[in-house]
């Protein structure tokens, strides 16, 4: 019986220690003079997110509303036992993203991961990030986007066949699935130089490996996996590792073949070979003759990492944007008709062809895409990490090196002070004249400052091409299988609709 008393005493002592340690941890922000909410044991402020009842975007949207309702410029939250700062004031967000960027050069706390993916631009920080960004920036210039445009256009024509089938059978279609196949096919071609055949067959090896490397964990394990990720504990799944090896082999073989046979192709791999051999992206046609004494970090692993980032960021975010755009267009036939009319007028001026120049003239279509990204930002909370101690301007509050933060873009986008009647879908907010009136750092679909998304031109271009290709030939209406109001998938970092967006397709 004595052993039981000792055991019980030990358990009580342990429980008491955990309780007081938790209380101490959950007073972190309070001790630093930062307003906080009401954290609870284990979950902190994120019970809904960690149990799968709320998405990450919805969680930080809620944090934004709570701090704004109290008139605060920032607040502290707890993602389980991790302490995150949530800035909600546009002026402070500008300080973090631009004016004092040297204090926030990373997206996440430093990782010890050996994954190839960790070498991509999104995951790098400090001098490695600076050098990589400098070398990659010319690859996303308007001229290079124009170079890839033709391939994109050819692939966009492929969705006409799929939609024609649904139109003829009068069966509803999950438009996200169609658009994902389009964007995967586009990125496979312009990013890896391969034909994934995703439009014709959604179960090819490239599609399966691509979805594997970009998909969140599934079912109940996902909540534990999400918790681990939020604490920066890296768990390398075997399927993830296999996918990395698949793409590394694909990139290596493609580079080897092109260098051996001196093949030039208008795609991202072409630009990466140029970086590898020349150290910079130029208009020089000879990309294969190596510059002597070249010091460059662009080996096969680095190139694979950038191609994977291009793939993951390019296919999912563009498909998401177009999906939510069609969700709104299906409910607003007058806006749908306006896009159709603009496309027909522009194409008439360009001999019936959707040339690069014609695409650039689709200003109303672009406004629709921008309004879609306001109401449904693909990345609703933008991560940053404090890389050296930072004193918040006008206060004595010091944000310690290593502190994580999330900038709640969705909260800003849905704030009636910045966007009146935010639930109303109104593309005219982004007309050339009205766009100038939007307060800076309240619209952040691609982030801002030095770490602003490099692929924004590509994303908008891909979304415009996909949207116009569909709307020009088909009338879209919402099918009853679509939930209204839409509910978000809980364990996605990128916004996605539960149950899909189902539409009826009628050929014009």
DRENFIFI-655613 format. One line per field, with one value per residue (C-alpha): z, x, y; residue in three letters. Coordinates in Angstrom, 1 decimal, padded with zeros to 4 digits, m for minus. Layout:
N
z = c(Z/...)
x = c(X/...)
y = c(Y/...)
residuo = c(ALA/...)
// end
This chain:
508
z = c(000.0/000.7/m002.9/m004.0/m001.7/m003.2/m006.7/m006.0/m004.4/m007.5/m009.9/m007.9/m007.8/m011.6/m012.3/m010.1/m011.8/m015.2/m014.2/m012.8/m015.8/m018.1/m016.2/m016.4/m020.1/m020.8/m019.1/m021.5/m023.4/m020.3/m018.7/m021.8/m021.7/m024.7/m024.7/m024.9/m025.0/m022.6/m023.3/m022.0/m020.9/m023.8/m026.6/m025.8/m028.0/m030.7/m029.5/m032.7/m035.0/m033.2/m032.9/m036.6/m036.0/m037.5/m040.3/m039.8/m041.8/m039.8/m036.5/m037.3/m038.8/m035.4/m033.6/m035.9/m035.1/m031.3/m031.2/m033.5/m031.5/m028.5/m030.5/m030.3/m032.9/m032.0/m029.6/m028.4/m028.9/m028.0/m030.5/m027.9/m026.0/m028.8/m028.4/m031.6/m032.2/m034.3/m035.7/m036.9/m037.6/m041.2/m040.1/m037.9/m040.6/m043.0/m040.4/m040.1/m043.9/m045.2/m043.0/m040.4/m042.7/m041.4/m038.1/m039.9/m042.7/m042.2/m042.6/m039.8/m037.0/m038.3/m039.3/m039.2/m041.9/m044.6/m047.0/m050.5/m050.1/m047.3/m049.8/m051.7/m051.6/m049.2/m046.6/m046.8/m044.7/m044.2/m046.8/m048.5/m049.1/m050.2/m052.8/m054.1/m054.4/m056.3/m058.8/m059.2/m059.6/m063.3/m064.0/m063.1/m065.1/m067.6/m070.5/m069.0/m068.2/m071.9/m072.8/m070.9/m072.0/m075.2/m073.3/m070.8/m073.6/m075.3/m072.0/m071.2/m074.4/m073.0/m070.4/m073.2/m074.0/m070.3/m069.8/m073.1/m071.7/m068.6/m070.7/m073.0/m070.2/m068.0/m065.1/m062.5/m062.2/m059.2/m060.8/m058.4/m059.6/m063.3/m062.5/m060.5/m063.5/m065.7/m063.3/m062.7/m066.4/m066.9/m064.1/m065.1/m068.6/m067.8/m064.4/m065.2/m068.9/m068.9/m070.1/m067.1/m069.1/m066.0/m068.1/m069.8/m066.9/m063.2/m062.0/m063.7/m061.7/m061.9/m060.6/m057.8/m056.6/m056.9/m054.8/m052.3/m051.7/m051.4/m049.5/m045.8/m043.6/m043.5/m041.0/m037.2/m037.6/m039.3/m036.1/m034.4/m037.5/m037.6/m033.9/m034.5/m037.5/m035.5/m032.9/m035.7/m035.1/m038.5/m039.3/m042.6/m043.9/m046.3/m049.0/m048.8/m049.1/m052.1/m053.8/m053.3/m054.9/m057.8/m058.5/m058.0/m060.5/m062.9/m062.7/m062.9/m065.9/m067.7/m067.2/m068.3/m071.4/m072.4/m071.8/m073.7/m076.7/m076.5/m076.2/m075.6/m074.3/m073.1/m069.5/m065.9/m066.2/m069.1/m066.7/m064.0/m066.3/m067.2/m063.5/m063.0/m065.9/m066.2/m062.6/m063.8/m066.0/m069.2/m072.8/m074.0/m076.2/m075.1/m071.7/m071.9/m072.0/m068.4/m067.1/m065.8/m062.0/m061.4/m057.7/m057.6/m055.2/m058.0/m058.1/m058.8/m055.3/m055.3/m058.8/m057.7/m054.6/m056.6/m059.2/m056.4/m054.8/m058.3/m058.6/m055.1/m055.0/m058.6/m059.1/m055.8/m055.3/m058.9/m058.8/m055.5/m056.8/m060.0/m058.1/m055.7/m058.7/m060.4/m057.1/m057.2/m060.9/m060.8/m058.3/m060.2/m063.9/m064.6/m063.6/m065.6/m068.6/m068.2/m068.3/m071.4/m073.1/m072.2/m073.6/m076.8/m077.4/m076.6/m078.8/m081.7/m081.5/m081.6/m084.5/m082.3/m080.5/m076.8/m077.3/m074.4/m075.3/m075.4/m071.9/m070.5/m071.7/m069.7/m066.9/m065.6/m065.5/m063.4/m061.1/m060.6/m059.7/m057.3/m055.6/m055.3/m053.6/m051.2/m050.2/m050.3/m050.0/m050.9/m048.0/m045.3/m042.6/m043.7/m041.5/m040.3/m037.7/m035.7/m036.6/m034.1/m031.1/m032.2/m030.2/m031.5/m032.5/m029.9/m027.1/m024.8/m026.0/m027.2/m029.5/m028.9/m031.6/m032.6/m032.0/m034.6/m036.0/m038.4/m040.3/m040.6/m044.3/m044.3/m041.3/m043.1/m046.3/m044.4/m042.3/m043.2/m042.4/m045.3/m047.6/m047.0/m047.0/m047.1/m047.7/m051.0/m054.0/m055.9/m058.6/m059.0/m055.8/m058.0/m061.0/m062.0/m060.4/m057.2/m056.6/m055.8/m052.9/m051.1/m047.9/m048.2/m046.3/m046.0/m049.2/m049.0/m051.2/m052.2/m049.1/m049.4/m049.1/m050.0/m049.3/m051.5/m053.7/m056.8/m058.8/m058.5/m062.2/m063.2/m060.8/m062.1/m065.7/m065.2/m063.4/m066.2/m068.9/m067.2/m066.2/m069.7/m071.5/m069.4/m069.3/m073.0/m074.0/m071.1/m068.8/m065.2/m062.4/m058.9/m058.4/m055.3/m054.2/m053.3/m049.7/m049.3/m047.3/m048.2/m045.4/m045.4/m045.2/m041.7/m042.1/m045.2/m045.0/m048.3/m048.3/m049.8/m049.8/m048.0/m050.4/m053.4/m055.6/m057.9/m061.0/m063.9/m067.2/m070.3/m073.6/m075.3)
x = c(000.0/003.0/004.0/000.6/000.9/004.3/002.9/m000.1/002.1/004.4/001.5/000.0/003.4/003.8/000.3/000.9/004.2/002.6/m000.3/002.0/004.3/001.3/000.1/003.6/003.8/000.4/001.3/004.2/002.6/001.1/004.5/005.8/003.0/001.2/m002.6/m003.6/m006.8/m007.9/m005.6/m006.6/m004.5/m002.7/m004.7/m003.7/m006.0/m006.3/m008.7/m010.8/m007.7/m006.0/m009.2/m010.1/m013.2/m011.6/m009.1/m005.9/m007.3/m010.5/m008.6/m006.4/m009.4/m011.1/m007.9/m007.9/m011.5/m011.0/m007.9/m009.5/m012.7/m010.5/m008.8/m005.4/m002.6/m001.3/m001.9/m000.3/m001.8/m000.8/m000.8/m000.8/002.4/004.0/003.7/002.7/002.3/m000.6/m000.1/m003.4/m002.5/m001.5/001.3/002.8/002.5/004.3/007.1/007.4/007.2/009.2/010.7/012.2/012.4/015.9/014.3/011.9/013.8/012.4/009.0/009.5/012.0/015.2/014.8/017.3/015.5/017.6/014.7/015.3/012.1/013.7/016.2/013.5/013.1/010.1/012.1/015.4/016.5/019.4/022.1/021.0/017.6/019.0/021.3/018.7/016.0/018.4/019.2/015.6/014.0/014.8/013.2/009.8/010.1/007.3/009.6/010.0/006.3/005.6/008.1/006.0/002.6/002.3/002.6/000.0/m002.4/m002.1/m002.9/m005.9/m007.6/m007.6/m010.3/m012.8/m013.0/m013.7/m016.3/m018.0/m018.6/m020.3/m022.3/m023.6/m024.5/m025.9/m024.0/m022.6/m018.9/m016.6/m014.8/m011.8/m010.9/m011.0/m008.9/m006.4/m005.8/m005.3/m002.8/m000.9/m000.6/000.6/003.1/004.4/005.1/006.5/008.1/009.5/009.4/007.3/003.8/001.9/m001.3/m003.3/m006.1/m006.6/m005.7/m005.9/m004.1/m000.7/002.5/003.3/m000.1/m000.1/003.4/002.6/m000.5/001.3/004.0/001.6/m001.3/m001.9/m002.0/m005.4/m008.1/m007.6/m003.8/m003.9/m004.7/m001.7/000.4/m000.8/000.1/003.6/004.0/002.9/005.6/008.1/008.6/009.4/008.1/009.3/006.8/008.1/005.7/006.9/010.5/009.6/007.9/011.0/013.2/010.7/011.0/014.7/015.1/012.8/014.7/018.2/017.2/015.7/018.8/021.1/019.1/018.9/022.6/023.6/021.4/021.6/017.8/016.3/012.7/010.6/010.1/011.4/013.9/015.5/016.0/017.4/019.9/021.0/021.5/023.4/025.8/025.9/025.2/022.4/019.2/019.8/018.5/021.6/020.6/023.6/022.7/025.0/028.5/029.6/031.1/034.6/035.3/031.5/030.5/026.9/024.6/022.4/023.1/020.5/019.1/018.6/017.0/014.7/013.7/012.8/010.9/009.0/008.1/007.0/004.8/003.3/002.7/001.6/m000.9/m002.8/m003.1/m004.2/m006.7/m008.1/m008.4/m010.2/m012.5/m013.7/m014.0/m016.3/m018.2/m019.0/m019.5/m022.1/m024.1/m023.6/m024.5/m024.2/m020.5/m020.0/m021.5/m019.3/m016.1/m017.5/m018.2/m014.7/m013.0/m015.0/m014.2/m010.5/m010.2/m011.8/m009.1/m006.5/m007.7/m009.7/m006.5/m005.8/m002.3/m000.2/m001.0/m004.7/m004.5/m002.9/m005.9/m008.4/m008.6/m012.1/m011.2/m008.2/m010.4/m012.6/m009.5/m008.3/m011.7/m011.7/m008.3/m009.6/m012.6/m010.9/m007.1/m005.4/m002.9/m005.1/m002.4/001.1/003.9/006.9/009.6/011.6/015.2/016.6/015.1/012.6/011.1/007.6/007.7/006.3/006.3/008.7/007.6/010.4/009.6/012.3/014.4/012.8/009.2/006.7/003.9/001.1/m000.1/m003.9/m004.4/m008.0/m008.9/m007.6/m009.5/m012.7/m012.5/m015.4/m013.2/m010.9/m013.4/m017.0/m019.6/m016.8/m019.2/m020.3/m018.4/m017.6/m014.9/m015.2/m013.2/m010.2/m011.0/m007.9/m009.4/m010.6/m007.5/m005.6/m007.9/m007.2/m005.2/m001.7/m001.0/m004.7/m004.7/m002.0/m002.9/000.8/002.4/004.4/008.0/011.2/009.5/006.5/005.6/007.8/005.2/002.4/002.6/002.5/m000.5/m002.6/m001.7/m002.7/m005.9/m006.9/m006.3/m008.2/m011.2/m011.6/m011.2/m014.1/m016.4/m016.1/m017.7/m019.8/m022.5/m022.0/m024.6/m024.3/m025.4/m027.4/m024.5/m022.5/m022.9/m023.9/m022.5/m019.3/m017.5/m013.7/m011.7/m010.2/m006.7/m005.6/m003.0/m004.5/m008.3/m010.5/m014.2/m015.6/m017.4/m016.1/m017.7/m020.1/m021.4/m023.8/m022.1/m024.0/m022.2/m023.0)
y = c(000.0/002.3/002.1/003.4/006.4/007.2/006.8/009.0/011.6/011.6/011.9/014.8/016.5/016.0/017.3/020.3/021.1/020.8/023.0/025.8/025.4/025.9/028.9/030.4/029.7/031.1/034.4/034.9/037.8/039.3/039.5/041.3/043.9/042.4/041.9/038.3/036.2/033.4/030.4/027.0/024.0/022.2/024.0/027.6/029.8/027.2/024.4/024.7/024.5/021.7/019.6/020.2/022.3/025.5/026.0/027.9/030.8/031.0/030.8/033.8/035.7/035.2/036.5/039.6/040.4/040.0/042.3/044.9/045.0/046.0/048.8/047.0/047.2/043.7/040.9/037.7/034.2/030.6/027.8/025.1/026.1/028.2/032.0/033.8/037.6/038.7/042.2/043.8/047.4/048.2/050.6/047.9/045.3/047.7/048.0/044.2/043.5/046.5/049.2/046.8/043.7/043.0/041.8/039.5/037.8/034.3/032.7/030.1/029.4/027.9/024.3/021.5/019.6/017.9/017.7/019.0/021.1/023.0/024.5/026.4/030.2/030.1/028.1/029.9/032.8/035.3/035.4/032.1/033.6/036.9/035.3/032.8/035.6/037.8/035.0/033.9/037.3/037.7/034.3/035.9/039.1/040.0/038.9/035.4/035.1/035.9/033.2/030.6/031.9/029.9/026.6/027.8/028.7/025.3/023.5/025.8/024.7/021.1/021.9/022.7/019.0/018.1/020.9/019.9/016.4/017.8/020.2/017.5/015.1/017.9/016.5/018.9/019.2/019.8/022.7/022.6/019.1/020.3/023.4/021.5/019.2/022.3/024.0/020.7/020.2/023.8/023.7/020.3/021.7/025.1/024.1/020.6/020.4/017.3/016.5/015.3/014.5/015.6/016.9/013.6/011.3/012.6/009.5/009.7/009.2/012.9/013.9/011.3/012.3/016.0/015.7/013.6/016.1/019.1/017.4/017.8/014.6/012.9/012.1/012.3/012.0/015.4/017.3/015.7/016.4/020.0/020.3/019.0/021.3/024.3/023.4/023.0/019.3/017.8/014.3/013.0/010.6/007.9/008.9/012.5/011.3/009.1/012.0/014.2/011.5/011.2/014.9/015.0/012.2/014.0/017.2/015.6/013.5/016.5/018.6/015.8/015.2/018.8/019.5/016.4/017.2/021.0/021.4/024.8/025.0/027.9/026.9/027.2/024.4/026.3/029.2/027.0/025.4/028.9/029.8/026.5/027.1/030.9/032.1/034.4/034.6/036.5/036.5/034.7/031.8/029.7/028.3/025.2/026.6/026.9/030.2/029.6/029.9/030.2/030.2/029.2/027.3/026.1/022.4/019.7/019.8/023.5/023.4/020.6/022.7/025.8/023.7/022.0/025.4/026.6/023.5/023.5/027.3/027.5/024.7/024.9/028.6/029.3/026.5/027.8/031.4/030.3/027.9/030.7/033.1/030.6/030.1/033.9/034.1/031.3/033.4/036.6/036.1/039.8/039.7/036.5/038.2/041.3/039.0/037.3/040.6/042.0/038.8/039.0/042.6/042.2/039.1/040.9/043.5/040.7/038.7/036.2/035.0/035.2/036.5/037.7/041.3/040.4/038.8/041.9/044.0/041.9/044.5/043.7/040.0/040.9/042.9/039.8/037.8/040.5/040.7/036.9/036.9/039.6/037.6/034.2/034.8/031.5/032.0/033.6/034.0/035.0/033.5/035.5/034.8/037.4/036.9/039.5/041.3/043.9/046.8/047.6/051.3/053.7/051.1/049.3/045.9/043.7/040.8/038.3/036.6/033.3/034.5/033.4/035.5/035.3/038.4/037.8/038.8/037.4/039.6/042.8/041.8/041.4/044.5/046.9/049.9/049.1/047.2/048.4/045.6/043.0/040.0/041.6/040.4/043.6/043.6/047.3/047.8/046.9/049.1/051.1/054.3/052.6/050.5/053.6/054.3/051.1/051.7/050.2/046.9/046.1/043.9/041.1/038.1/037.8/039.3/042.5/043.7/041.8/038.4/039.2/036.2/036.1/034.2/036.7/037.6/034.0/033.3/036.1/035.3/031.6/032.6/035.0/032.5/029.7/031.9/033.5/030.1/028.8/031.8/032.6/029.3/028.3/029.7/028.6/028.2/026.9/023.3/022.3/020.0/023.2/024.3/028.0/029.7/027.8/026.0/025.7/022.5/022.4/021.0/023.0/025.7/027.0/027.9/025.2/024.5/021.5/019.2/021.1/023.8/022.1/023.9/023.3/023.9/025.1/025.6/028.9)
residuo = c(UNK/UNK/UNK/UNK/UNK/UNK/UNK/UNK/UNK/UNK/UNK/UNK/UNK/UNK/UNK/UNK/UNK/UNK/UNK/UNK/UNK/UNK/UNK/UNK/UNK/UNK/UNK/UNK/UNK/UNK/UNK/UNK/UNK/UNK/UNK/UNK/UNK/UNK/UNK/UNK/UNK/UNK/UNK/UNK/UNK/UNK/UNK/UNK/UNK/UNK/UNK/UNK/UNK/UNK/UNK/UNK/UNK/UNK/UNK/UNK/UNK/UNK/UNK/UNK/UNK/UNK/UNK/UNK/UNK/UNK/UNK/UNK/UNK/UNK/UNK/UNK/UNK/UNK/UNK/UNK/UNK/UNK/UNK/UNK/UNK/UNK/UNK/UNK/UNK/UNK/UNK/UNK/UNK/UNK/UNK/UNK/UNK/UNK/UNK/UNK/UNK/UNK/UNK/UNK/UNK/UNK/UNK/UNK/UNK/UNK/UNK/UNK/UNK/UNK/UNK/UNK/UNK/UNK/UNK/UNK/UNK/UNK/UNK/UNK/UNK/UNK/UNK/UNK/UNK/UNK/UNK/UNK/UNK/UNK/UNK/UNK/UNK/UNK/UNK/UNK/UNK/UNK/UNK/UNK/UNK/UNK/UNK/UNK/UNK/UNK/UNK/UNK/UNK/UNK/UNK/UNK/UNK/UNK/UNK/UNK/UNK/UNK/UNK/UNK/UNK/UNK/UNK/UNK/UNK/UNK/UNK/UNK/UNK/UNK/UNK/UNK/UNK/UNK/UNK/UNK/UNK/UNK/UNK/UNK/UNK/UNK/UNK/UNK/UNK/UNK/UNK/UNK/UNK/UNK/UNK/UNK/UNK/UNK/UNK/UNK/UNK/UNK/UNK/UNK/UNK/UNK/UNK/UNK/UNK/UNK/UNK/UNK/UNK/UNK/UNK/UNK/UNK/UNK/UNK/UNK/UNK/UNK/UNK/UNK/UNK/UNK/UNK/UNK/UNK/UNK/UNK/UNK/UNK/UNK/UNK/UNK/UNK/UNK/UNK/UNK/UNK/UNK/UNK/UNK/UNK/UNK/UNK/UNK/UNK/UNK/UNK/UNK/UNK/UNK/UNK/UNK/UNK/UNK/UNK/UNK/UNK/UNK/UNK/UNK/UNK/UNK/UNK/UNK/UNK/UNK/UNK/UNK/UNK/UNK/UNK/UNK/UNK/UNK/UNK/UNK/UNK/UNK/UNK/UNK/UNK/UNK/UNK/UNK/UNK/UNK/UNK/UNK/UNK/UNK/UNK/UNK/UNK/UNK/UNK/UNK/UNK/UNK/UNK/UNK/UNK/UNK/UNK/UNK/UNK/UNK/UNK/UNK/UNK/UNK/UNK/UNK/UNK/UNK/UNK/UNK/UNK/UNK/UNK/UNK/UNK/UNK/UNK/UNK/UNK/UNK/UNK/UNK/UNK/UNK/UNK/UNK/UNK/UNK/UNK/UNK/UNK/UNK/UNK/UNK/UNK/UNK/UNK/UNK/UNK/UNK/UNK/UNK/UNK/UNK/UNK/UNK/UNK/UNK/UNK/UNK/UNK/UNK/UNK/UNK/UNK/UNK/UNK/UNK/UNK/UNK/UNK/UNK/UNK/UNK/UNK/UNK/UNK/UNK/UNK/UNK/UNK/UNK/UNK/UNK/UNK/UNK/UNK/UNK/UNK/UNK/UNK/UNK/UNK/UNK/UNK/UNK/UNK/UNK/UNK/UNK/UNK/UNK/UNK/UNK/UNK/UNK/UNK/UNK/UNK/UNK/UNK/UNK/UNK/UNK/UNK/UNK/UNK/UNK/UNK/UNK/UNK/UNK/UNK/UNK/UNK/UNK/UNK/UNK/UNK/UNK/UNK/UNK/UNK/UNK/UNK/UNK/UNK/UNK/UNK/UNK/UNK/UNK/UNK/UNK/UNK/UNK/UNK/UNK/UNK/UNK/UNK/UNK/UNK/UNK/UNK/UNK/UNK/UNK/UNK/UNK/UNK/UNK/UNK/UNK/UNK/UNK/UNK/UNK/UNK/UNK/UNK/UNK/UNK/UNK/UNK/UNK/UNK/UNK/UNK/UNK/UNK/UNK/UNK/UNK/UNK/UNK/UNK/UNK/UNK/UNK/UNK/UNK/UNK/UNK/UNK/UNK/UNK/UNK/UNK/UNK/UNK/UNK/UNK/UNK/UNK/UNK/UNK/UNK)
// end
